[in-house]
């Protein structure tokens, strides 16, 4: 479906764009971290070590205050004891309030965010692309009805709509056996990882509208091309024309938009996890929510997950810019060298 000319444009833009290289490299690292999380995580992210809680990351120290009681002049008084805790290489990014390794939780959080981002876009595309193609191809009352439905969806803020849909569907999760653990390569890691099914469906339902609108615009244009009219004139069915002529020629802008939607869905998933709707505790958003109460004394609990979100969104946006600059001849590339 992607022509040799398109591949040439992608390669040409990649060679000249520093942002494209950065996006591919950064996104590649995140994918590797997500896929090989049990092999890269130094500790089981769910195991608690209460005697190691609030350890700072390497290069930092933390002040820990404990309270004790003692007899002073015949009366019991509370005494505050302040000690300084040093970092340890065993926990390079420190630990949280339960003594769980922050680095391991950030690594496993990448898996959740990437899975939801990709699966959410697939759900949005499965709904939005056929709706948009049908609306643009047939036009008239069909177009009006489908696009008014899209307008209704756009009338609600994404997060508000997502929270409402989560409340409607409830929390549904899918436990998937971890292949690395099943093979005995990482026996001390969690045996399964959680796919927040409700979140995947919800983010797809929230974001299908954008793919539908771009697919409709392309279908309106392609439907007026001579080769589409020729196919109709020889008796080709509407389904055949849509499948063989309209969809392949509308695919490029759909792919560009789908790439940028991955970043939007990662942000939406993190927001839902922060609000407690994810269904899994191994999520960047959950880590931020968990660490917000300790920002003064243990800033690292929330900070490193926040950095993970920023890097993931940046990498996906860089990829989207690369696709746009390479595939849209009317846009000048940015970040070229």
N, C-alpha and C positions, 0 to 999 in steps of 0.2 A: 504493500500500500504506500510505502514511502519511496519515492522515486530516487534514482541515482543522482539527479540534480539536487534534490533536497539534502542527500548525504554530503554532497560536495559543498553545499552552502554551510552545513553544520561544521564540517572540518575546517573550512576557510575561516569562519568566524571564531572557532575555537583557537586556531593558531594565532589570531590577532588580538584576542580578548583576554586580558589578565583576569577579569572577573569570571569568565567562563572556566578558566583553569582552576581558580580558587573554588568555584562552586562544585565542579566535578570532584576535586580532591577532597573537599570538606564533606560533601555528601557521601562520597565513597567511604571515608573514615567512619561516618555515622552508621552506614549500612553494615560495615564489618563489625563494629562494636555491637550492633543489635543482633546480628546473626550469631556471633561467637561470644555472646555475653557470658555464658557459664564458664568459658575458657579464659576470659579476660578478667572477670571479677575476682579480686583477691579473697573475698569472703562471701559466705551465704548472706544475701541482703536481708533476709528475714530473721536471722538468728540474733538474739539479744545477748549483750555482754554488759550487764548493769554496772559492773565494776570498772568499765572502760567508757562510760558515758561522757559526752561533752569534751572529748579529746580534740584539740585544735588541729588544723592541717599543718603540714610541714612548713617550717619557716615562721610559725607563729606560736605564741603561748597564750594561755587563757587563765583568767583569775577565777578560782572556785571558792565560794563562801559556804561554810558549813556551820551549823548551830549545835551547841552542846550545853548541857547544864552542869553547874558545879556549885558547891556550897561556899558561900562567901559571908563570913561573920554570922554564921548560923542560919542564913537564908539561902534559898535556891535562886540562882540567877542564870539567865541565858547569856552565853558567851558566843560571839561571832568569831570564827576562825577563818582567816583568809590564806589560801595557798595558791601557788602558781603551778599550772599544769603544762608540761612541755609536750610537743608533738612527738609522735613515734612513727618510724617507717612502716610499721605494721598497718597503720591506718593513714595513708598519705593525704587524704582529704578530710581526716577527722572522723568523728562519730556523732551520732545524734543523741537525743535524750534517753534512748533505750540501749545505747552502746552498739547500734548497728552501723556498719561501715558506710560512710557517705559515698565513697567512690563506687562501691558495688551497687548501691541504690541508683546512682546516676546512670551507670552502665545499663542496668535493667530497665530504667525509665526510658532510655533510648529505644528499646525494643517495643515498648507499649506505644510510644508516640509515633514511631515509624509505621507500625502495623495499622494503627487507627488512621493515620494520614493516607496510606495507600488504599486500604480497604474502604475508607470513607469516600475517596474519590471514585473508586469503582462503583460503589452503590449510587453515587450522584450521577455518574456517567450512564449507568444502566437505566436510570429513570429519565434523566434530562436530555440525553442525546436523541433517543427515539421520539420524545415529545417535541423537541425542537425541530427535528427533521420533518416529522409529519405536519406540524403547524406551518412550516415554511413551504413545504411541497404542495399542500392542498390549498392553503390560504382560506379566504372567506370566513365562514362561520366556524370552521374547525380551528383556524388560526386564532380567531377572536376568543373562543371558549378556552383554549389551552393557555393563551397568553394572559387572559384575565385571571386564571388560576395562578399563574406565575406572579402576577402583580399582587395578588392577595398574600402570597408567601413573602414577597419582598416588603410588604407593609409592616412586618414584625421585625424587630431587632433580632439578629441571629442568636444571641445568647439567651434572650427571653424565650424565643421560640424553642430553642434546644432544651431549656429547663422544663418548659411545659410538656414537650414530647417525652422527656424522661419520666416526668410524673405520670404521663398517660400510659406508657409501656411498662414502667417498673424497671428494676435493675436486673438485667440478664447478662450472665457471663458464660464464656465457653472456656473450659479447662483443656488445654492442649498439652500432651506429653512432650517434654523437652527431649529432642533426639540425642543431644550430647549426654544427658543424664541417663537416658534409656540405654545408650551404648556403653555405659560405664566409664566414659571419658571424664566426666565431671560428677562423680557420685555424691559429693557433699553439697551440691547446689539444689535449688528447688526442683522437684520432679516434674512439675508442670508450670506453664506460664498461662496467665489469664488474658483472654481477649475480651474486652468489654463490649459485648455484643450490642447492648442497647445504645452505647455511645456511637458505635460504628453506623448503626442504622440511622440514628438521630442526625449525625453530622452529614450523612448522605442526603437525608430528607431536607435539611436546611440549605444545602449547597447545590442541589440539582438545578435550581432556577438559572444560575449563571451559565451552566453548560447548555441548558435548553435555549437560552437567548442567543448564544453565539452560534449554536447549531441551526437555529431558525434563520438567522441572518445569512449564513452560508447557503442554506437550502433555497432561500429566496433568490439568491444570485445564480446558483448553479442550475436551478430549474428553468431558467431562461436561455441557457446555452443551447447551441444548435445540435450538439450530440445528444442531449436529452430529448429534444423535440424529434430527432431522427429515430431514437429508440422507441418513442411512443408511436411514431407513425408506422412502424413495422409490427406493431401489436405487442410490444413488451408490456408486461404487467407493471402496476405501480410498485409492487414489492420488489420486482427485479430492477426497476430504474433506481429506486431508493438504495438498494443494496449494492448495485454494480456501478452506478454513476454518481449519485448525489453524495452518499456517505464517504466514498474514498476521496472525493475532491473537497469535502468539508473537514477532513480529518486533521489537517495541519493546524489550523487555529484552535481546534478542540484540544489537541495535545498541548499546545502552548498554555491555554487557560487551565487545563487539568493539572499541569505542573505547578502553577502558582496556587491552585486551590489546595494542594497538599500542605503548603505553608499555612494557609488560612485554617485548615482543619486541625493541624497540630496546635495552633493557638486556641482553637475552640475546645479541643480535647483537654488541653491543660487547664482551661478555665473551668470546665465541667469537673475535672479531677480536683481542682482547688476547692470547688463547692461541695465535694463529697459525692458526686454522682457517677464516678467512674466504675466502681465495683472492684477495683484493684488498688492495693497500696503501693505497688511498684510503678509509680508514675511521677513524672517531673512535677505536675501540678499538685499532686498529693504531698510531695516532699516540701514544696514551697508553703503550702497551707500548714504542714506540720511544723515547719521551722519559723513561721512568722511570730510565734510567741516567744522565741528565744533570740531574736535579732540582736538584742543588746549584748548578750553573753555568748551566743553561739551562732554568729552570722553565717557561718559556712553551711549550715543545714539547708537553708533556702537558696543561698547565693549560687552554688555550683549547679543546681538544677535549673535556676534561671538562666545561667550562662549556656547550659545545654539547649534550652528552648531558643535562645537568641541565635546560636550557631546553626541549629537545624533550620530555622526560618530563613536566615541569611543564605544558607547554601541552596535551599530550594528556590528562593527568589533569584539568585544568581543564575541558576539553571534556566529558570523561566525567561530571564533577560537574554540569555544566550540563544534559546530557541526563537524568541521574538525577533532578535536582531538578525538571525540567520535566515529566517523564513519569511520575514516581512520586508520586502525590498524598499518600502517607503519609510523605514525607520533607520536612522543612523545608529550604529553600535556605540556603546559606551564602555569605557574602561579598556579600550584597545591599546596595545603597545606596538 
